[in-house]
Amino acid sequence: MKLFNAHKKLSMLAGGLLLLASCNGSQADKATAPLQVMTFNIRLDTPSDSLNNWQYRKDNAAKLISYYRPDLLGMQEVLPNQLADLQERLPQYTPLGVGRDNGKDEGEYNPIFYRRSRFDLVRHGNFPLNESADSFGIKGWDAACNRVCTWAIFKERASGKEVAYFNTHLDHVGATARREGIRLVTAKIKELAPGIPVILTGDFNCRPGEEPMQVLVAEGMKNAYETADISYGPAWSFHGFGGIPVNERPLLDYVFISPQLKATRCRVIEDRPATGYYSDHNPVLAEIAGY
């Protein structure tokens, strides 16, 4: 009888340990893994690029994205045919966005691609960067081009946590348009995603320390490349298909995060395929924790 009772107690103890391990395992499963976030100006499809034309780059560009496996990806200079090419080659992602010239399907997109296996889409939208903030096809301030911002709020399936993501492309000519455009973006962040952790990516067409950067810092946003625990790669992202001297290449592409978030790693990816280039910009990849 004593042997039986001892065996019973051992069984109950083992069962309790298994239950505890199971509970701890469930909690661990729900822990939020860091987000991999990439911004990538893929360069529009134009015949003037000759051997650097999109037709020679599209397969390699899609392979680069598939290799680094970002959870959230913001791109710039994406024409409708390029969007179709990327959708075909990246079936694990769903794209969001509109053409900047009519708010539908004309002109360049700044699309957001999100990994469906990790996120559910809560809501999303687009707004132009101009004085009206609601009429597409109008150049804002002193801009040379129409500009747009695409945004979305996602819920992570495993944890139920939400994160807001904004992706844009500031003007390459108008300094006022860059400053006012980023002010509009920060105002829209407050309006559309109050209290939600925010990631902002894009080609901002300015170097660190210039006015748009100052606006973001004043709003509490953090540059992942400057604040990450580990930053790696060159301190520049635009190289003009290798045509710009290395010491003159600027950093134009950024991942910014709100105060609730932390950048653990950030890399400017200087990879090149066997021939040619992926783009005239390097992508920037950041690992984000804390949301």
Secondary structure as the mmCIF struct_conf table of DSSP 4:
data_model
#
loop_
_struct_conf.conf_type_id
_struct_conf.id
_struct_conf.beg_label_comp_id
_struct_conf.beg_label_asym_id
_struct_conf.beg_label_seq_id
_struct_conf.end_label_comp_id
_struct_conf.end_label_asym_id
_struct_conf.end_label_seq_id
HELX_RH_AL_P HELX_RH_AL_P1 LYS A 2 LYS A 30
BEND BEND1 ALA A 31 ALA A 31
HELX_LH_PP_P HELX_LH_PP_P1 THR A 32 PRO A 34
STRN STRN1 LEU A 35 ASN A 41
HELX_RH_3T_P HELX_RH_3T_P1 PRO A 47 ASN A 52
BEND BEND2 ASN A 53 ASN A 53
HELX_RH_AL_P HELX_RH_AL_P2 TRP A 54 TYR A 68
BEND BEND3 ASP A 71 ASP A 71
STRN STRN2 LEU A 72 GLN A 76
BEND BEND4 GLU A 77 GLU A 77
STRN STRN3 VAL A 78 VAL A 78
HELX_RH_AL_P HELX_RH_AL_P3 PRO A 80 ARG A 89
TURN_TY1_P TURN_TY1_P1 PRO A 91 GLN A 92
STRN STRN4 TYR A 93 LEU A 96
STRN STRN5 GLY A 99 GLY A 99
TURN_TY1_P TURN_TY1_P2 ARG A 100 ASN A 102
BEND BEND5 GLY A 103 GLY A 107
STRN STRN6 TYR A 109 TYR A 109
STRN STRN7 ILE A 112 ARG A 115
TURN_TY1_P TURN_TY1_P3 ARG A 116 ARG A 118
STRN STRN8 PHE A 119 PRO A 128
BEND BEND6 LEU A 129 ASP A 134
TURN_TY1_P TURN_TY1_P4 PHE A 136 GLY A 137
TURN_TY1_P TURN_TY1_P5 TRP A 141 ASP A 142
BEND BEND7 ALA A 144 CYS A 145
STRN STRN9 VAL A 148 GLU A 156
TURN_TY1_P TURN_TY1_P6 ARG A 157 SER A 159
STRN STRN10 GLU A 162 HIS A 169
BEND BEND8 HIS A 172 VAL A 173
HELX_RH_AL_P HELX_RH_AL_P4 ALA A 175 LEU A 192
BEND BEND9 ALA A 193 ALA A 193
TURN_TY1_P TURN_TY1_P7 PRO A 194 GLY A 195
BEND BEND10 ILE A 196 ILE A 196
STRN STRN11 VAL A 198 ASP A 203
BEND BEND11 ASN A 205 CYS A 206
TURN_TY1_P TURN_TY1_P8 PRO A 208 GLY A 209
BEND BEND12 GLU A 210 GLU A 210
HELX_RH_AL_P HELX_RH_AL_P5 GLU A 211 ALA A 218
TURN_TY1_P TURN_TY1_P9 GLU A 219 GLY A 220
STRN STRN12 LYS A 222 ASN A 223
HELX_RH_AL_P HELX_RH_AL_P6 ALA A 224 THR A 227
BEND BEND13 ALA A 228 ASP A 229
STRN STRN13 ILE A 230 TYR A 232
BEND BEND14 GLY A 233 GLY A 233
BEND BEND15 ALA A 235 ALA A 235
STRN STRN14 PHE A 238 PHE A 238
TURN_TY1_P TURN_TY1_P10 GLY A 240 GLY A 243
BEND BEND16 ILE A 244 ILE A 244
HELX_RH_3T_P HELX_RH_3T_P2 VAL A 246 GLU A 248
STRN STRN15 ASP A 253 ILE A 257
TURN_TY1_P TURN_TY1_P11 PRO A 259 GLN A 260
STRN STRN16 LYS A 262 VAL A 268
BEND BEND17 ALA A 274 GLY A 276
BEND BEND18 TYR A 278 TYR A 278
BEND BEND19 ASP A 280 ASP A 280
STRN STRN17 HIS A 281 HIS A 281
STRN STRN18 VAL A 284 ALA A 289
#
